[in-house]
Amino acid sequence: MSVLVVEPAGQEDLGCCDCCGKPSRSVWGFVHGPDQSAYFVRWTPGRVAEHGAHFDIVVGMWGDGTTAADRASVALELRQTESGPAFMVIDAKLLGGGELALRPMPRSQVVGTDTAAAVFRIVDAVWLQDVRLQELRGAAA
């Protein structure tokens, strides 16, 4: 199996969470290797145990000559369970007006596919390598 390398790129504190009124955070970056992608993670600091986190993964073709039409977005929710953290594929939405990916994938088109396997490899790499997710990993302990 080839190695995936995570490249953190940016971070932004966002508006308040609709549920609790606390400020939310977003981080993003890129994954290099056989499963190239971009990723975005959003959560409310201090509320991970209650709210979980949202991961958007952009999959498809990258490089010269490719466009957003060559890529799709897949969404996952991180939830804390009695047995530890769990990721669940959910319906994706269009990201940032479609600049990175034009096809938000519904859960039904992801689960049980090669795309799902690639997305979970990507999420594993992001989870383990992006140090900005320390709070998420700590809440999962």
URRA-V986361 format. One record per pair of residues at least 24 apart in sequence whose ideal C-beta (glycine too) atoms are under 8 Angstrom apart, sorted by sequence separation. I is the first residue (numbers start at 1). J is the second residue. D is the distance in whole Angstrom. If there is no record, write none. Layout:
I_J_D, I_J_D
This chain:
6_30_8, 7_31_7, 20_44_7, 22_46_6, 35_59_8, 53_77_7, 54_78_8, 6_31_6, 7_32_6, 19_44_8, 22_47_6, 37_62_8, 52_77_6, 53_78_4, 5_31_7, 6_32_8, 36_62_5, 52_78_5, 4_31_5, 5_32_5, 17_44_4, 20_47_6, 52_79_4, 73_100_7, 89_116_7, 4_32_7, 5_33_6, 14_42_7, 52_80_7, 73_101_4, 4_33_4, 71_100_6, 72_101_5, 75_104_8, 3_33_6, 4_34_7, 17_47_7, 20_50_8, 68_98_6, 71_101_4, 72_102_8, 73_103_7, 89_119_7, 2_33_5, 4_35_6, 20_51_7, 49_80_5, 68_99_6, 71_102_7, 72_103_4, 73_104_5, 74_105_5, 2_34_5, 19_51_7, 48_80_7, 55_87_7, 68_100_6, 71_103_7, 72_104_7, 73_105_7, 68_101_6, 69_102_5, 72_105_5, 87_120_7, 17_51_7, 68_102_5, 69_103_8, 43_78_8, 56_92_7, 74_110_6, 87_123_6, 58_95_7, 56_95_6, 60_101_7, 74_115_7, 58_100_5, 59_101_8, 74_116_8, 58_101_5, 72_115_8, 76_119_7, 74_119_5, 76_123_6, 85_136_8, 40_95_7, 85_140_4, 59_115_6, 84_140_6, 78_136_7, 59_118_6, 80_139_6, 59_119_6, 80_140_6, 38_100_6, 57_119_5, 78_140_8, 59_122_8, 57_122_5, 57_123_7, 55_123_6, 55_126_7, 35_118_5, 39_122_7, 53_136_5, 39_123_8, 37_122_5, 41_126_7, 35_121_5, 35_122_5, 39_126_5, 48_135_6, 48_136_6, 41_130_8, 45_135_6, 49_139_5, 31_122_5, 48_139_4, 33_125_8, 41_133_6, 43_135_7, 43_136_6, 31_125_6, 31_126_7, 41_136_8, 29_126_7, 29_130_6, 27_130_7, 27_132_5, 27_133_7, 4_121_7, 4_122_7, 6_125_5, 5_125_8, 6_126_6, 4_125_4, 11_132_6, 8_130_5, 6_129_4, 8_131_8, 5_129_7, 6_130_5, 8_132_6
